[in-house]
Amino acid sequence: MDRFKNFLVPYDFSDHAEAALYAARDLADRFDANLLLVNVVQPPHYAYGVLGYGVTTDPSLDLTKLVKTTQERLASVVDRLGAPPGRHEAHVVEGTIIADTLCEAADRLECDLIVMGTHGRTGLGHAVLGSVAERTVREAGCPVLTVNEKVRANA
């Protein structure tokens, strides 16, 4: 790798993602790199539970509308960064397993680094919910930097 050019930032509009965005923006400025914000939209049966087990999807959920709304919200985050046009990008992708989808996006977008927030769950919360960050670290084809929400509070 000659240098860092593209940083993927998984962005779900949480405080954890915001902390990662600030860290990524600082690194991007130092490396003259692009930020590629990615939000993963899951199909309704993943977002609301598995069908056939007493859980149904929200019938009012329109996936196309959700993707469009998410794209608009993500684009406003990119605009807020104030970079020259084309420097940072917003991408909304559909996927069932978030970590896998992020790794695929990083490969497709030729990212050199993933900078992502982490909730830092442990114990039962980690066992039940798993860790998107942990799985991404294990499966990504590029380095992954995890950022705790507390980083932003100390900035």
C-alpha positions in Angstrom: 0.0 0.0 0.0 1.6 3.3 -1.1 -0.6 5.5 1.0 -4.1 5.8 2.4 -6.5 7.2 -0.1 -10.0 6.1 0.8 -11.4 5.7 4.3 -14.7 3.8 4.8 -16.7 5.1 7.7 -19.8 3.0 8.6 -22.4 5.6 9.6 -25.6 4.7 11.4 -26.3 8.2 12.8 -25.4 7.1 16.3 -23.0 8.9 18.7 -20.6 6.0 18.2 -20.6 6.6 14.4 -20.2 10.4 15.0 -17.1 9.8 17.1 -15.6 7.6 14.4 -16.4 10.2 11.8 -14.5 12.9 13.7 -11.5 10.6 14.1 -11.7 9.6 10.4 -11.9 13.2 9.3 -8.8 14.1 11.3 -6.9 11.2 9.7 -8.2 12.0 6.3 -7.0 15.5 6.6 -3.6 14.3 7.6 -3.4 11.8 4.7 -5.2 13.9 2.1 -7.7 10.9 1.9 -11.3 10.7 1.0 -14.1 9.7 3.4 -16.7 7.3 2.1 -19.6 7.1 4.6 -21.5 3.9 4.3 -24.9 3.1 5.8 -26.2 -0.5 5.6 -30.0 -0.8 5.1 -31.2 -4.3 6.0 -34.3 -5.9 4.4 -37.4 -5.7 6.6 -37.3 -9.3 7.9 -33.7 -8.7 9.2 -34.5 -5.3 10.7 -37.7 -6.5 12.5 -37.0 -10.2 13.1 -37.4 -13.5 11.3 -40.7 -14.2 9.7 -42.5 -17.3 10.8 -41.5 -17.0 14.5 -44.3 -14.7 15.6 -42.6 -11.6 14.4 -43.8 -9.8 11.3 -42.3 -6.9 9.3 -43.7 -3.5 9.5 -46.2 -3.4 6.5 -45.7 0.3 6.1 -42.0 0.0 5.6 -41.1 0.9 2.0 -37.5 -0.2 1.4 -37.0 2.0 -1.6 -38.2 5.0 0.4 -36.0 4.1 3.3 -32.9 3.9 1.1 -33.8 7.3 -0.5 -34.3 8.9 2.9 -31.1 7.4 4.3 -29.2 8.6 1.3 -30.5 12.1 1.8 -29.6 12.1 5.5 -26.1 10.7 4.8 -25.5 13.3 2.1 -26.3 16.0 4.6 -23.7 14.6 6.9 -21.1 14.7 4.1 -22.1 18.3 3.3 -21.6 19.2 7.0 -18.0 18.1 6.7 -17.4 21.0 4.4 -14.9 19.3 2.1 -14.5 20.2 -1.6 -17.0 18.5 -3.8 -16.2 14.9 -4.6 -13.8 14.6 -1.7 -16.2 12.7 0.5 -19.1 10.5 -0.5 -22.3 9.0 0.9 -23.2 5.4 0.1 -26.3 3.5 1.1 -26.0 -0.3 0.6 -28.5 -3.1 1.2 -27.3 -6.2 3.1 -28.4 -8.8 5.6 -25.3 -9.1 7.7 -23.9 -5.6 8.4 -20.2 -6.6 8.9 -20.1 -8.7 5.7 -21.8 -5.9 3.8 -19.3 -3.3 5.1 -16.3 -5.5 4.1 -17.8 -6.0 0.7 -18.3 -2.2 0.3 -14.7 -1.6 1.5 -13.4 -3.9 -1.2 -15.7 -2.5 -3.9 -14.8 1.1 -3.1 -11.1 0.2 -2.8 -10.8 1.4 0.8 -7.4 1.4 2.6 -8.9 1.8 6.1 -12.2 1.3 7.9 -12.8 3.7 10.8 -15.8 2.6 12.8 -17.4 3.3 16.1 -18.0 0.6 18.6 -20.5 0.3 21.4 -18.0 -1.6 23.6 -20.6 -4.2 24.7 -19.4 -7.0 26.9 -20.9 -10.0 28.6 -24.5 -10.9 27.7 -25.0 -7.8 25.5 -22.1 -8.9 23.4 -23.2 -12.5 23.3 -26.7 -11.7 22.3 -26.1 -8.9 19.9 -22.7 -9.8 18.7 -20.3 -7.2 17.6 -20.3 -5.7 14.1 -16.9 -4.1 14.8 -15.4 -7.4 16.0 -16.6 -9.3 12.9 -15.5 -6.5 10.6 -12.0 -6.5 12.2 -11.8 -10.3 11.6 -13.1 -10.2 8.0 -12.0 -6.9 6.4 -9.4 -6.9 3.7 -7.9 -3.7 5.0 -7.0 -2.3 8.5 -9.8 -1.4 10.8 -9.6 1.3 13.4 -12.3 1.2 16.1 -13.3 4.3 18.0 -15.2 4.5 21.2 -17.7 7.3 21.7 -15.7 8.7 24.6 -13.0 9.8 22.0 -15.3 12.6 20.8 -16.1 13.7 24.3 -12.3 14.2 24.9 -11.7 16.0 21.7 
